[in-house]
Amino acid sequence: MYPSPESGRFRSALFVALLATVSGTAGAAPGDLDPTFGGTGMVRDAMTGNGAAATALAIDAAGRIVVAGSAAQNAIDGDFGVLRLNPDGSPDTSFAGSGRVIAGHAAASDEEGYGLAVQVDGRLVVAGTRFTPATGVRSVALRLGSDGTIDGSFGNQGDGWFLSARPGGDVALALAAGANGFALAGYASDGGGGIDALALRLDTLGMPLPLFGDEGFVLAAPDSNSANAVALQPDGKVLLGGHLDGDGGAAFIQRLAADGSADATFGGDGRVELPGMTRIGDLQVLADGRIVAAGLAGSDTRVTRLLADGAVDATFGSGGTVVVTAASQAVVQLWPFALALLADGGLVVAGNASSFADGAMGFALRLTADGQADAGFGTGGVRLVDAPTDLQIDAVAVQADGAIVLAGVDRGSAGDGDDQFLVVRLQGGGEPPPLPTLSIADASVTEGDAGTVMMTFTVTLSAPSPGGVGVMAQSDLGSATPNVDYVPTGTFLTLDEGVSSVLFQVPVIGDLAVEGDETFLARLGDATGATIADGVATGTIVDDDTAAPVVAQPVPAAGLPALGLLGLLLALAAAWRGRSRALL
């Protein structure tokens, strides 16, 4: 049912026969290799020296390039491999001393990394699959600190690792991160000898979310086969991109609600099949909720954009779809595996190509926001990446300056033992796209009579940012008195890649004083990965207290004291007694 570790890296094994290339030449044109990166535009790293393949890529808030995948210890024992490079392509020695981390969960276990998420604080999560003869295959995830050490606070094993215990086994092939944790996608046993597409949710500490499906796991419909792509929306909904059973099974996108149930607002039943596409390589969610998927159509690359409700977006390409044929590039296969968004709304698709003359090579396709091939990039929007040895591209990311980074494997010429991590950087060309902007909105709250209540400010990001965004939020003086009317608060907020907003909360102190509405300020500063467009908001504390009512006193008449009826009667009685004594 599951591929064995002895058979090689199971997803990449499909393409071993298709890999070979011819060397490229660095230049200044968009799409050309960037000679400022590793001297040639390509960086290769042997990791353990026993074979290594990169399958995931991210760019952190400092502009460093992080690559993850698998690094073999021997023929049957592989570990997670992580490489962090400086922007010039040199290993970042502040990461584990050498720029490399090789991590396995246990002796003789075989781990393969397929997903990577880099948090704004520099910590990173790698997800994939673990195999042992005793337990079979299991989804796993590991978090590392920004210095490369294992973060022991993560996972369900007490050692920085999450390890699935789902009966029957499961495989994780993709990872997405959001403000509320992580989503993994892959496939799992259906209990009847087959497999179905799988979604798994973890919280920020790497524990399964108990309210998502069955203790964090959701199996897609029985006719599904596997999911190779996943996205996590800001509202907690999960998107799976996969394919149905059968050799000609159609590609599909399924959206799950935050509790793991099928989201009926998407396609009517939570699932949309993509006509003409047989496999999905990757998908992304735009800031406005539209969805872009890249996948395989025969031997060609197909890109489709959907509206947030699952309907085809007819404003993209031709009727919602772009098809780039292998024949248009003089190759026999053009298979996409990765997708990245550009700051201007365009996108980059990357994957593998092959020809009878040159063997196999990587490729990058750049499309405009409306789905047209970018004629200024490569040849007709496509750049083939070749070299004297076999190459494979599995991941893509876009730097803040528009340069395109690809990651995969250089297969070498002597078998699996000389496989190496491969990282390629292509010229972006043109003016660097502007950074997205941050803004903070005004807020108000009624103070109450006692205790505290939170005033919530919403911080919004204008567009996605590679590597995520960080910003300092701090309360500041207004007419309200600190520590009397509110608690001064400052914190560093993070918006991981794909997250468009985050909340900043300041405690407001309740009282019984009549003081009228009061205000304080909330300020943003020290942003990374974005600029600040509107960095000051006003917080209004609404006073709900009222003064005690004033009781009016009666006005004395003709000099007589205002004694009230009883007082007046008593006064008259006293006067009568005095008169009586005078008559005696």
N, C-alpha and C positions, 0 to 999 in steps of 0.2 A: 504493500500500500504506500509506504513512504520510501523515498530514495535513501540509500544507505550512504554513510560517509565514505565507504570505499569506492563508491562510484564517482567521487569528485563532488564539487560544489553543485548541488542538484539544479539550481536554477540556471547557472551558467553552462552546465554541461550540454544544454541544447545547442550551444553555439560554438563549441570547441572546433568543429569542422569548418567553421566559417571565418576563422580569424587569421588575418595576415594583412600587411600594409606596406606602403612605399613612403619614404621619408618626405616630410614637409619642409618648407622654407619659411623662416620668420620674416615678417614684414609689418608695415604700418597700416595696411588696409584692414577694415573691419572683417573679422573672421580669420585673419592670419594668426599664426602662433606668436605669442608675446615673448620676445627674447629677454625681457627683464625678469622673466620667471624661470629660474633654474638655468639661465644661459641660452636655452633653446626653445623655451615654451613648454617643455615636458620635464617632469620629475618622476624618477622611478626609485622605489625603495623596496629592498628585499625583505624587510622586517626580520623574521627569524632566519632567513636564508634557506628555508625548506619549502618555500612556496607560499604565496600570499595573493589575495584578491580583494580589491576594494569594491564595495557595493553601495556605499552611502557617503554623503558629502554635505557639509554645512560650512558657513562662514560666520565666525563669531563677531561679537560687537567690536572687537579690536581689529577686525579685518584679517585675522588669522584663518587659515584654511584647515579644516578638520576633516579627516577621511577615516572611515571605519569599514571593517570587513572581517576577513578571516586570515589567520596566519598559522601555518601548519607547524607542529612540533615534529611530526613524523608522518608516516603514511596513513595512520589511523587516528591520530590525535591532533586536532586543531583547536585553536583558541580565538577569542575575539582579538582583533588587532586594531589599534587606533594610532593614527599618525597626525601630528599637528605641525603645520608649516607656517613660517613667517610669510608675509606678503611677497617676498622675493623668492620663495620656494625653498629656503633653507630650513632644516629642522629647528623647531622651537625648543631650545634646551631648558626653558622654564617648565616644560611639560615632562615630568618623570625623568629629567636629566638628559634625555636624548631625543625628546620629541616623540617617543614611541611608548605605547603600553601594550603588552601582551598579557591577556588575562583569561584564565580558564576557571570554571567553577569548582572542578575537582580533578584529581589525578585520573588520567585515562578517559576523561569525558571529552567529547568532540563538540566544540561550539562554533557556530557560523553566524556572523553578524550580517544583518540585512537592513537595519534601520538605525538612524542617528538623529538625535535632537540636541542642540546646543542651547543652553539657557543663558539669559543675559548676564548672570553672575559668573559665567565661565564654566559652570558644571555641565556635564554632558551625559546623556543616556544612550546606551547602545542596546538594541534589541535584536533577537534572532532565535536560533534554535540550538538545543543541546541534545546530544545523543549519547546514551550508554546502553550496553547490551541488557542491563537489568531493568532500566526504566523506559527504553525506547526513546522516542523523540518528544521533546517538551519545549514550549516557548520559554524564553529566558530574557531578562533585561538586567543591565548593570549600570550603576551611576558612578561616574568618576568626578573627583573634585577638579577645580581649574588647574591644579598642579599635577594632575594625573594619578593621584592616590585614590583608592577605592573609598567611596562614601558609604560607611557602614550603617548610616541611618536609613538607607533605601532598601526596599524589598521585603520579602517575607521569610528570608532565611537568616536574618541577623548578621549578615556579612556583606551587605551592599548589593546582593543579587535577589531578583525575583525569579522564582521557578514555578511553572505551572504544575498543578497536581490533578489536572482534569483527566478523568478516566478515558482511556483509549488513545491518548496522545494528541498533540497539536503542534503546528508549525507556524512561526511568525515570520512573515516576509516583508513587512513594512511597519513604519512607526510614524506617528504624528504627535505633536505636543500642543497643549493649550493651557489656559490659565488654571484649569481644574484638574490637570494631570495629563495622562497619555492615552493614546489609542493605538492598538496593534491590530494588524490584519494578516490573514494567512488562510490556513485550512485545518480541519480537525476531523477525527473519526466521527462518522455518523452513527456508530454503534451497530451497523449492519454490514460491515465490510467495505463501505465506501467512504468518501470524504465530502464535506461541504465547506463552503466559505465560512470564515470565522472572524468575529470581532471580539476584542478583549480590551476592557478599560481598566487602567490603573490610576490611583490617585497620585498626588504630588509626592507621596512617600513610597510609591512603588507597591502599594497594596491593592488587590482587586477591589473595584467598587461594588459593594454588595447589592446596591439597588439597580445595577445595570444588568439586565438579563438574569442569568443563573450564576450568582456570585461573581459577576464581572464578565461572564462569557455569553456570547450570543452566536448561535449557528444560523446561517442564512437558510433560504428555502432548500428543500431536498434536491431540486434540480440544479443547484449551484455547485461549482467544483472547487474554486479557490478564489481568493482575493489577493492581488498583487499590489494594491494601492489603498491608501487610507488618508482621510482628512478629518480634522476635528474642528467643528464650527465653534464660534464664541459662545453660542447658546447651549453647548454640550452635545449637540447632535453629531452623529458619526456617519461619514460617507465611506462606503466600501466600493472599490472598483475591481471587478473580477470577470470571470467567464463561467458559462453554464456547462453542464456535462456534455460529453461527446466531442469528437474531433472537430466538428464544425460548430460547436456551441457558441452562441452569441455572447458578446461582451455586455456587461450590465453595470449599472451604478445603483446601489441601494443606500437609502438614508434611514438611519435608526434614530429614534427619539432619545432623549437623555436617559430614559429608563431601559433602553434596548429594544423597545417595541418598534414595529414598522411605522414609519412616519407617513400617514395617509395624505399629507399635504404635498407629498412628492410623488408625482406620477399616478396618483390615485390610490396606490396600494404600497407605496414606499419604494418601488423599484422601477427603473427605466432601462429598457434594453436599447442598445445602440446599433441601429441597422448598418450592416456592412463591416462592422468591427468585430473581430473574433477574439482579441485579447486586449486588455488594458494594461499599459505599462505604468502609467502614473496619472494622477488627477490633482487639481488644485482648486481652491475656492477663492473667488475674487472678493474684494471688500464689500461689494453690493450683493453678495450671495449667489451670483452666477457661478457655474461650475465648468471647468475645462478638463477634458480627458484626452489623452494621447494613447493610441494603440495601434494594433496591427490589423491590416486588411489585406489578406493574401500575402503578397510580398512587399506591400506598400505601407507608408505611414499615413495614418488618418487621425485628424484632430477635430473634436466636436465640442461645441459650447452649448450648455443648457442654461435656461433661466432657473431662478431659485425654486420654481415649482416643478422642474423636470421637463418642461416643454423645450423644444429645440429653439435656440436663439438664432433666428433667421438673419440677424444683422451681422453674423460672423461668417466669413468666407463665402461659400456658395450654399445658401440654404442652411446655414449653421455648421457646415463641415468644410475642412480643408483636406485635400488628398495630395500627397507628394509621392509620385510613383518612383519605383526603383529605376525604371527605364529612363526617367528624366535625368538621372544622375549617372547613367551608364553603369549601373550595378544590377545584381540579380536579387538582392534583398536589401530592404531599408526598414529595420525593425526598431521602433522607439521603446525606450525603457524609462525615461526621466523627463520631467517637465518643470520649468521654473518661470516665475512671473517677472516681468520687467517693471520698472517704476512708472513708465508711461502707459501701462496697460497691455503692452505687447507680451510675447512669451517666447521661450526657447525650448525646443524639444531636442533631446539627445538620445543616441542609441548606437546600433551597430549596422554596418553595411558590408556587403561582400561582392566581389566580382571574380569571374573566372581568371582574369589576367593578374589581378593584384591580391587576390585572397580577400581577407576581411579587414575592416577598418572601422573607426568610430565616425560619427557624424553629428553635426549640430545644425538645427534649422531655426531661423529666427523669423517670427511672424509679427506683423503689426497688430495693433489693438483690434482692428476690424477683420483680422484673419487673412491678410494678404502677405505673400512671401516678401520679405524685406530685400529688395533688389540691391541694396547697398552692402549686403552682408554675403561674403563668399561668392558663390556662383548661383544667382537666382534665389538667394536666401539660404542656401545650403553650403556648409563647409565640411568636406571629407577630411578626416584626420588619419593620416597613414604613417607608417614607419617600416623599417626592414623586418620587424618581428610582428607576431600576431598581437593585435590589440582588441580590447573589448571595453565599451563604455556603458556604465550602469547608473551614473548619477550626474547631475548638473546643478550648479548654483550660479547666481549672478552677483558680482561684487557691487558695492555702492557706486563705483565709477563706470559701471556698465560692462566691464570685462567678464567674460564667460569662463567658468571653471568646470572642467569635466573630470570625472574619476572613474577608474575601472582597473583593468589588469593588462599588463604586458605579458603575453604568454611565453615569450622567449622562444628558444628553438630546441630545448633538450627535455621537453615533457613538463609535467606539473611541478617538478622540483625547482625550476628556475622562474616560476611565475612571480611577478612583482606588482606591488601597488603602482598604479599609474595615475598621475595627476597632470592635466593639460590646461593651459590658460590661453584663451583666444582674445585677440583685440576686440574691444567693444565698439570703438570708433565713435566719432562725433563728440559732442559736448557731454560731460558726465551728467547723468540725469539728476535732478534735484532730489535731495533727501525728503522723505515725507515729513509732515509737520504735526506737532502736538498742540492741543488746545485743552483748556480746562473750563468747564461751565459753572456759572453761578449756582448756588444752592441755598436752601432755607429749611428750617425745622422749628417746630414749636418746642419750647424748652421744657415744659412740665414743671411740677412743683417740687420734685425731689429726684435723686439719682441722676443718671446720665442718659442721654439719647444721642445717637450718632447722626451727625450731619454728613451727607454723602455727596462728594463732588465727583463728576464723571470726567475722566481724562480720555480724549479721543485721538486716535492716530489717523491721518488722512489717507494713507495707503500702506500696503505691506512693506516691511523692511527686512532684507536678508540679514539673518543673524539676530533679529529681534531688536527691541528698543528698551532703553532704561532711562529713567528720569527721577530727579529728586523732587518730592512734594513736601511743602512746609507751610504751616499756618503762620500768619503774620498779624501785626497789630491793626486794630480798627477801633471802633468806639467801645466794643466789649472789653472786659477786663480779664486778662489771662489768669487761669487757676481760680477764678471766681465765676465767670460766665462760661468758660470753655477750657479744655485741657490743651495746652500747646503741643502740637504733634508734628513730627517730621519722619519721613520714611522714603526708601528708595523703591520706586514702582517699576515693575518689569512687564513688558508686553512681548511675549515670545512670538516667533514667526507665525503669522496667521491670525494673531489676536489684534483686534482693532480698538478695544477700549478696556479701561481698568478703573477701579474705584479708589478714591482717597477719602478716608473717613476721619473725622475729628469729633471727639466726645464733647457734648454740650451739657453743662451742669444746670439742673433744675433748681428753682428757688421760688419763694413766695413774695419777693420784692416787686413792687410796682416801679418799673424802670423804662418801659417802652421798648420798642424793637432796637436791637443792637447788632453790630456787624464786626466781623473780622475778615481777613484776607487769606486766600490760599494761593501760594506761588509755586511755579515750576522752575527748575534750574538744573544745570549740569546734565543735559540730555546727551545720550549716546545713540547713534543710529538714526537720529532725527533732529530737526530743528524745532524751536518753540515759536509758534505763530501767535498764540494768545496764552500767555503764561500767568495771568492774574485773574482770580475769580473772587467774587464777594459772597461771603456766607452770612446770611441774615438769621439772627436768633429772634424768633417771633415770641413776644412777651404775651403770656396768657393770664397774667395776674391783674386784679382790679382792686382799687382802693376801697376801704370800708365805708359804708354809707354814713353821711353826716345827718344827725337828728336835729331838726329845727326846734329852737326854744320859742314858746309863745311870747309875744310882746306885751309888757305891762301896760295896763290901762289906767289913766289918771293917777299915776304915781303909785297905784296899788301893786304890790309885788305879785309876780306870776306864780301863784301858789297852787293852782289847780283847784278843782271843786272841793275836794276834801280839805285842802289847806285853808281855803276860804271859809268853810264852815267852822273849822277849829278856831280860826282867828275871830270870827264873829262871836263864837261861844265865849272865848276868853274876854272879849270886850264887854259882853253882857254881864259876866261875873264881876268884872271890875266896876261896872255901873251899879250893880246890886249892892256891893260893899260900900259904895259911896253914899247910898241912901240910908244905910243903917246909922 
